Amino acid sequence: MNSISDLEKDSRRRRRFSQISDTIFFEFQRFGKKTGILLLVAIAIFGLSLAIGLLTLDQNPSAFSTVENYIVNFLSYMNMLVLILATSYGTGLIVVDFQEDTGNLLFPKISRSRLFIGRIIGNFLLGALIILIYYLISIIPVFIKFEVLPKEYWYSLGFSLYYYLALLSLAVFFSSFVKRSSGAVISVLLLMIIGFPIVYSILMLIVEGEPLFLLNYLAFIITYILDMPADRLESMTLEGFTINAWLTPDAKGAAIGLGIYTFIFLLGAYIIYKFRQTT
């Protein structure tokens, strides 16, 4: 009896793994064309950064005095690229089943839990691939000019991927309760482009504490990890107001903050998806 039970448990584990891996593979197929388009967007951003860098060097040959400064030139639009990727891959991840009445809900062949896990992994890998390619092609002009690549470059890559995971989790969370994917897109863009920056600007005037709870602030680590300032807080007095501007979180604060964002929003999205009705 024990051997039969062990065989059944092993069969169930293999079936669960197979269903998750099949979902990941299906996401690769489903978003193949979209991934190609997003890769072209990333290459266009790289081309723009390269052109700006060459133009700057043409006007001022000593503009990039260090390799870190030159790398920052290519990572200046990384936050925007990550936002585009997270919005493209995450905002329709859950709502698609309710918006398009897919058979995943009416005639389920796979549990929502495994479907959720497979989609998260698949869409994270697709976005991570584009980010990785961007960093790899950025190495070429950097190495041509300086013939060296600091180890902090790879730390920046790690935080870009981590930030993408957190932002993807936020997009998936909105996707879990809106009626259409367009609603999730608008919500994420408004929050990241308007909401968080406004809160950050207000906090500079009223508090001195570090805003580790703001997702857009955590993204500053992507470039600042290349040359971490000795003093991350800049205070200035302007017309009677004291402005406290935090330049960047440190590596530990960013890692913890991004981890908390990822956990909370993925958990919230999973719970809502698990019990959301089709009506």
Number of C-alpha atoms within 10 A of each C-alpha: 6 7 8 9 10 11 12 12 12 12 12 12 12 12 13 15 14 13 18 23 19 16 22 23 14 15 21 18 12 11 16 13 11 15 21 12 12 19 20 13 16 22 17 12 20 22 14 14 20 18 12 14 18 14 12 14 13 11 9 10 11 10 13 16 9 10 17 20 14 18 24 19 17 24 22 15 15 21 18 14 22 24 19 19 26 26 23 21 23 31 29 23 22 28 25 16 17 21 14 9 12 12 11 14 15 10 8 11 11 16 14 17 14 17 20 22 16 22 25 23 16 23 24 21 17 21 25 20 14 22 21 15 13 21 20 11 12 20 16 11 16 18 13 9 10 12 11 11 14 11 9 17 18 14 17 19 20 14 22 26 21 20 30 26 27 24 27 29 26 27 30 29 29 26 28 29 18 18 14 18 25 14 16 25 20 13 19 26 15 12 14 17 13 11 15 17 16 12 12 17 13 12 17 19 13 12 13 15 12 20 20 18 14 18 21 20 20 23 23 20 25 28 27 20 20 20 12 16 12 6 9 15 15 10 13 10 9 8 5 7 11 15 19 20 21 20 17 25 24 17 17 8 15 24 16 13 21 23 15 14 20 22 14 15 20 24 14 18 22 20 14 16 20 14 9 12 9 10 4
